[in-house]
Amino acid sequence: MHASCCRPLHNASKRDRKSPPRRKQRNAAPPAAEAFNLHLLAQSQRMRMLGMLLLPLDAEYAIPLPARARCERGM
């Protein structure tokens, strides 16, 4: 076996060499104004969804459950 076949090639191009693994960059915290706007957006979306929810209430402001559900819950 020839000695030159076991040595690394010094003339290897840069793309042939293995590059070191890249570190993942952490997402920087958004600026305070952007974070506040995202908070308001999430809050308004929650309130909009809850506003579309309509539940029947009885005279005691309780949610009336069908007899089957009352039996399963032990009421």
N, CA, C and O atoms as a GROMACS GRO file, in nm:
protein
  300
    1MET      N    1   0.084  -0.116   0.000
    1MET     CA    2   0.000   0.000   0.000
    1MET      C    3   0.089   0.123   0.000
    1MET      O    4   0.194   0.126   0.064
    2HIS      N    5   0.047   0.222  -0.070
    2HIS     CA    6   0.125   0.343  -0.085
    2HIS      C    7   0.100   0.434   0.035
    2HIS      O    8  -0.014   0.442   0.082
    3ALA      N    9   0.200   0.502   0.085
    3ALA     CA   10   0.189   0.585   0.206
    3ALA      C   11   0.103   0.708   0.182
    3ALA      O   12   0.044   0.761   0.275
    4SER      N   13   0.096   0.754   0.059
    4SER     CA   14   0.022   0.878   0.032
    4SER      C   15  -0.130   0.856   0.038
    4SER      O   16  -0.205   0.953   0.050
    5CYS      N   17  -0.176   0.732   0.029
    5CYS     CA   18  -0.320   0.709   0.031
    5CYS      C   19  -0.378   0.722   0.171
    5CYS      O   20  -0.500   0.737   0.184
    6CYS      N   21  -0.299   0.716   0.274
    6CYS     CA   22  -0.348   0.721   0.411
    6CYS      C   23  -0.342   0.861   0.471
    6CYS      O   24  -0.402   0.886   0.576
    7ARG      N   25  -0.270   0.952   0.406
    7ARG     CA   26  -0.258   1.088   0.459
    7ARG      C   27  -0.370   1.175   0.406
    7ARG      O   28  -0.417   1.154   0.294
    8PRO      N   29  -0.415   1.274   0.485
    8PRO     CA   30  -0.517   1.366   0.435
    8PRO      C   31  -0.463   1.451   0.322
    8PRO      O   32  -0.343   1.479   0.316
    9LEU      N   33  -0.548   1.489   0.235
    9LEU     CA   34  -0.507   1.574   0.124
    9LEU      C   35  -0.498   1.717   0.172
    9LEU      O   36  -0.595   1.773   0.224
   10HIS      N   37  -0.383   1.777   0.153
   10HIS     CA   38  -0.366   1.916   0.196
   10HIS      C   39  -0.420   2.012   0.091
   10HIS      O   40  -0.438   2.130   0.119
   11ASN      N   41  -0.445   1.964  -0.025
   11ASN     CA   42  -0.496   2.049  -0.132
   11ASN      C   43  -0.647   2.038  -0.147
   11ASN      O   44  -0.704   2.086  -0.246
   12ALA      N   45  -0.712   1.975  -0.052
   12ALA     CA   46  -0.857   1.957  -0.063
   12ALA      C   47  -0.924   2.095  -0.061
   12ALA      O   48  -0.884   2.185   0.012
   13SER      N   49  -1.025   2.106  -0.141
   13SER     CA   50  -1.093   2.236  -0.147
   13SER      C   51  -1.171   2.258  -0.018
   13SER      O   52  -1.197   2.165   0.058
   14LYS      N   53  -1.209   2.382   0.004
   14LYS     CA   54  -1.277   2.419   0.127
   14LYS      C   55  -1.411   2.348   0.140
   14LYS      O   56  -1.451   2.311   0.251
   15ARG      N   57  -1.481   2.327   0.030
   15ARG     CA   58  -1.612   2.263   0.037
   15ARG      C   59  -1.602   2.115   0.068
   15ARG      O   60  -1.700   2.055   0.112
   16ASP      N   61  -1.486   2.055   0.046
   16ASP     CA   62  -1.467   1.914   0.077
   16ASP      C   63  -1.444   1.891   0.226
   16ASP      O   64  -1.469   1.782   0.277
   17ARG      N   65  -1.396   1.993   0.296
   17ARG     CA   66  -1.370   1.979   0.439
   17ARG      C   67  -1.501   1.991   0.516
   17ARG      O   68  -1.592   2.063   0.477
   18LYS      N   69  -1.506   1.920   0.624
   18LYS     CA   70  -1.627   1.924   0.706
   18LYS      C   71  -1.624   2.051   0.790
   18LYS      O   72  -1.527   2.079   0.860
   19SER      N   73  -1.731   2.127   0.782
   19SER     CA   74  -1.736   2.251   0.859
   19SER      C   75  -1.784   2.220   1.001
   19SER      O   76  -1.856   2.122   1.022
   20PRO      N   77  -1.745   2.302   1.097
   20PRO     CA   78  -1.790   2.276   1.234
   20PRO      C   79  -1.941   2.297   1.244
   20PRO      O   80  -1.998   2.376   1.169
   21PRO      N   81  -2.006   2.226   1.334
   21PRO     CA   82  -2.152   2.241   1.346
   21PRO      C   83  -2.189   2.384   1.385
   21PRO      O   84  -2.121   2.447   1.466
   22ARG      N   85  -2.296   2.432   1.327
   22ARG     CA   86  -2.340   2.568   1.356
   22ARG      C   87  -2.422   2.568   1.483
   22ARG      O   88  -2.500   2.476   1.509
   23ARG      N   89  -2.404   2.670   1.561
   23ARG     CA   90  -2.482   2.684   1.684
   23ARG      C   91  -2.616   2.748   1.648
   23ARG      O   92  -2.625   2.838   1.566
   24LYS      N   93  -2.720   2.698   1.713
   24LYS     CA   94  -2.852   2.757   1.691
   24LYS      C   95  -2.857   2.890   1.765
   24LYS      O   96  -2.816   2.900   1.881
   25GLN      N   97  -2.907   2.989   1.697
   25GLN     CA   98  -2.922   3.119   1.761
   25GLN      C   99  -3.055   3.122   1.834
   25GLN      O  100  -3.158   3.081   1.781
   26ARG      N  101  -3.051   3.170   1.955
   26ARG     CA  102  -3.175   3.186   2.030
   26ARG      C  103  -3.253   3.301   1.971
   26ARG      O  104  -3.197   3.402   1.927
   27ASN      N  105  -3.384   3.284   1.972
   27ASN     CA  106  -3.468   3.394   1.928
   27ASN      C  107  -3.458   3.504   2.032
   27ASN      O  108  -3.487   3.483   2.150
   28ALA      N  109  -3.420   3.618   1.987
   28ALA     CA  110  -3.408   3.730   2.079
   28ALA      C  111  -3.548   3.771   2.125
   28ALA      O  112  -3.645   3.758   2.051
   29ALA      N  113  -3.555   3.819   2.246
   29ALA     CA  114  -3.684   3.863   2.298
   29ALA      C  115  -3.734   3.980   2.214
   29ALA      O  116  -3.658   4.069   2.180
   30PRO      N  117  -3.863   3.978   2.180
   30PRO     CA  118  -3.914   4.089   2.099
   30PRO      C  119  -3.912   4.218   2.179
   30PRO      O  120  -3.917   4.215   2.302
   31PRO      N  121  -3.904   4.329   2.112
   31PRO     CA  122  -3.907   4.457   2.184
   31PRO      C  123  -4.034   4.466   2.267
   31PRO      O  124  -4.134   4.400   2.238
   32ALA      N  125  -4.030   4.549   2.370
   32ALA     CA  126  -4.142   4.559   2.464
   32ALA      C  127  -4.272   4.595   2.393
   32ALA      O  128  -4.377   4.540   2.425
   33ALA      N  129  -4.267   4.687   2.297
   33ALA     CA  130  -4.389   4.728   2.228
   33ALA      C  131  -4.448   4.612   2.149
   33ALA      O  132  -4.570   4.593   2.147
   34GLU      N  133  -4.363   4.535   2.084
   34GLU     CA  134  -4.411   4.421   2.005
   34GLU      C  135  -4.469   4.313   2.096
   34GLU      O  136  -4.572   4.253   2.065
   35ALA      N  137  -4.402   4.287   2.208
   35ALA     CA  138  -4.451   4.187   2.304
   35ALA      C  139  -4.586   4.229   2.358
   35ALA      O  140  -4.676   4.146   2.373
   36PHE      N  141  -4.602   4.357   2.389
   36PHE     CA  142  -4.730   4.407   2.441
   36PHE      C  143  -4.839   4.393   2.336
   36PHE      O  144  -4.951   4.354   2.368
   37ASN      N  145  -4.807   4.425   2.212
   37ASN     CA  146  -4.907   4.412   2.104
   37ASN      C  147  -4.947   4.267   2.082
   37ASN      O  148  -5.064   4.239   2.057
   38LEU      N  149  -4.852   4.174   2.092
   38LEU     CA  150  -4.884   4.032   2.079
   38LEU      C  151  -4.973   3.986   2.194
   38LEU      O  152  -5.064   3.906   2.175
   39HIS      N  153  -4.946   4.037   2.313
   39HIS     CA  154  -5.029   4.004   2.429
   39HIS      C  155  -5.172   4.054   2.408
   39HIS      O  156  -5.268   3.981   2.434
   40LEU      N  157  -5.186   4.177   2.362
   40LEU     CA  158  -5.320   4.232   2.337
   40LEU      C  159  -5.393   4.155   2.228
   40LEU      O  160  -5.514   4.133   2.237
   41LEU      N  161  -5.321   4.114   2.125
   41LEU     CA  162  -5.381   4.037   2.017
   41LEU      C  163  -5.435   3.905   2.068
   41LEU      O  164  -5.548   3.867   2.038
   42ALA      N  165  -5.353   3.834   2.146
   42ALA     CA  166  -5.397   3.705   2.201
   42ALA      C  167  -5.516   3.724   2.294
   42ALA      O  168  -5.610   3.644   2.292
   43GLN      N  169  -5.513   3.828   2.374
   43GLN     CA  170  -5.623   3.854   2.467
   43GLN      C  171  -5.751   3.887   2.392
   43GLN      O  172  -5.858   3.839   2.429
   44SER      N  173  -5.741   3.966   2.286
   44SER     CA  174  -5.861   4.002   2.211
   44SER      C  175  -5.918   3.881   2.137
   44SER      O  176  -6.040   3.868   2.124
   45GLN      N  177  -5.830   3.792   2.089
   45GLN     CA  178  -5.879   3.671   2.022
   45GLN      C  179  -5.952   3.580   2.121
   45GLN      O  180  -6.055   3.521   2.086
   46ARG      N  181  -5.900   3.569   2.244
   46ARG     CA  182  -5.967   3.491   2.348
   46ARG      C  183  -6.104   3.550   2.381
   46ARG      O  184  -6.202   3.477   2.391
   47MET      N  185  -6.109   3.682   2.398
   47MET     CA  186  -6.235   3.746   2.433
   47MET      C  187  -6.337   3.736   2.320
   47MET      O  188  -6.457   3.722   2.345
   48ARG      N  189  -6.290   3.743   2.197
   48ARG     CA  190  -6.382   3.729   2.082
   48ARG      C  191  -6.443   3.589   2.081
   48ARG      O  192  -6.563   3.574   2.058
   49MET      N  193  -6.361   3.488   2.106
   49MET     CA  194  -6.411   3.351   2.107
   49MET      C  195  -6.510   3.330   2.222
   49MET      O  196  -6.614   3.267   2.202
   50LEU      N  197  -6.478   3.381   2.339
   50LEU     CA  198  -6.568   3.366   2.453
   50LEU      C  199  -6.698   3.445   2.431
   50LEU      O  200  -6.803   3.406   2.481
   51GLY      N  201  -6.689   3.555   2.358
   51GLY     CA  202  -6.807   3.634   2.327
   51GLY      C  203  -6.903   3.561   2.234
   51GLY      O  204  -7.023   3.587   2.236
   52MET      N  205  -6.851   3.470   2.154
   52MET     CA  206  -6.936   3.394   2.061
   52MET      C  207  -6.998   3.272   2.127
   52MET      O  208  -7.085   3.207   2.070
   53LEU      N  209  -6.953   3.241   2.248
   53LEU     CA  210  -7.003   3.125   2.320
   53LEU      C  211  -7.132   3.162   2.392
   53LEU      O  212  -7.133   3.257   2.471
   54LEU      N  213  -7.238   3.091   2.366
   54LEU     CA  214  -7.368   3.120   2.426
   54LEU      C  215  -7.413   2.997   2.502
   54LEU      O  216  -7.431   2.889   2.445
   55LEU      N  217  -7.431   3.013   2.633
   55LEU     CA  218  -7.473   2.903   2.718
   55LEU      C  219  -7.609   2.936   2.781
   55LEU      O  220  -7.630   3.049   2.826
   56PRO      N  221  -7.699   2.840   2.784
   56PRO     CA  222  -7.827   2.865   2.852
   56PRO      C  223  -7.806   2.861   3.004
   56PRO      O  224  -7.727   2.781   3.055
   57LEU      N  225  -7.876   2.949   3.076
   57LEU     CA  226  -7.869   2.953   3.222
   57LEU      C  227  -8.010   2.936   3.278
   57LEU      O  228  -8.107   2.984   3.219
   58ASP      N  229  -8.020   2.868   3.391
   58ASP     CA  230  -8.151   2.855   3.454
   58ASP      C  231  -8.171   2.972   3.552
   58ASP      O  232  -8.091   3.066   3.553
   59ALA      N  233  -8.276   2.967   3.632
   59ALA     CA  234  -8.310   3.078   3.722
   59ALA      C  235  -8.201   3.103   3.827
   59ALA      O  236  -8.188   3.215   3.876
   60GLU      N  237  -8.124   3.002   3.860
   60GLU     CA  238  -8.016   3.017   3.959
   60GLU      C  239  -7.882   3.048   3.893
   60GLU      O  240  -7.777   3.038   3.958
   61TYR      N  241  -7.883   3.084   3.766
   61TYR     CA  242  -7.763   3.114   3.687
   61TYR      C  243  -7.669   2.994   3.681
   61TYR      O  244  -7.547   3.011   3.677
   62ALA      N  245  -7.725   2.876   3.679
   62ALA     CA  246  -7.647   2.753   3.661
   62ALA      C  247  -7.672   2.702   3.520
   62ALA      O  248  -7.776   2.730   3.460
   63ILE      N  249  -7.579   2.627   3.469
   63ILE     CA  250  -7.594   2.569   3.336
   63ILE      C  251  -7.674   2.440   3.350
   63ILE      O  252  -7.628   2.346   3.414
   64PRO      N  253  -7.792   2.435   3.291
   64PRO     CA  254  -7.873   2.312   3.303
   64PRO      C  255  -7.811   2.199   3.221
   64PRO      O  256  -7.782   2.215   3.102
   65LEU      N  257  -7.791   2.087   3.285
   65LEU     CA  258  -7.734   1.970   3.218
   65LEU      C  259  -7.845   1.871   3.188
   65LEU      O  260  -7.940   1.861   3.266
   66PRO      N  261  -7.837   1.797   3.077
   66PRO     CA  262  -7.935   1.692   3.049
   66PRO      C  263  -7.930   1.587   3.160
   66PRO      O  264  -7.828   1.573   3.229
   67ALA      N  265  -8.040   1.514   3.177
   67ALA     CA  266  -8.048   1.414   3.285
   67ALA      C  267  -7.935   1.312   3.274
   67ALA      O  268  -7.883   1.267   3.376
   68ARG      N  269  -7.898   1.275   3.155
   68ARG     CA  270  -7.791   1.176   3.135
   68ARG      C  271  -7.658   1.229   3.191
   68ARG      O  272  -7.585   1.156   3.258
   69ALA      N  273  -7.628   1.355   3.163
   69ALA     CA  274  -7.503   1.413   3.212
   69ALA      C  275  -7.505   1.425   3.364
   69ALA      O  276  -7.402   1.407   3.428
   70ARG      N  277  -7.621   1.456   3.423
   70ARG     CA  278  -7.630   1.466   3.568
   70ARG      C  279  -7.604   1.331   3.634
   70ARG      O  280  -7.541   1.324   3.739
   71CYS      N  281  -7.653   1.224   3.572
   71CYS     CA  282  -7.631   1.091   3.627
   71CYS      C  283  -7.483   1.052   3.622
   71CYS      O  284  -7.431   0.993   3.716
   72GLU      N  285  -7.418   1.087   3.514
   72GLU     CA  286  -7.276   1.053   3.498
   72GLU      C  287  -7.189   1.132   3.595
   72GLU      O  288  -7.085   1.083   3.639
   73ARG      N  289  -7.231   1.253   3.627
   73ARG     CA  290  -7.152   1.338   3.717
   73ARG      C  291  -7.188   1.313   3.863
   73ARG      O  292  -7.124   1.369   3.952
   74GLY      N  293  -7.290   1.232   3.889
   74GLY     CA  294  -7.328   1.200   4.026
   74GLY      C  295  -7.413   1.308   4.090
   74GLY      O  296  -7.410   1.323   4.212
   75MET      N  297  -7.488   1.381   4.012
   75MET     CA  298  -7.573   1.488   4.068
   75MET      C  299  -7.711   1.437   4.100
   75MET      O  300  -7.795   1.513   4.147
   0.00000   0.00000   0.00000
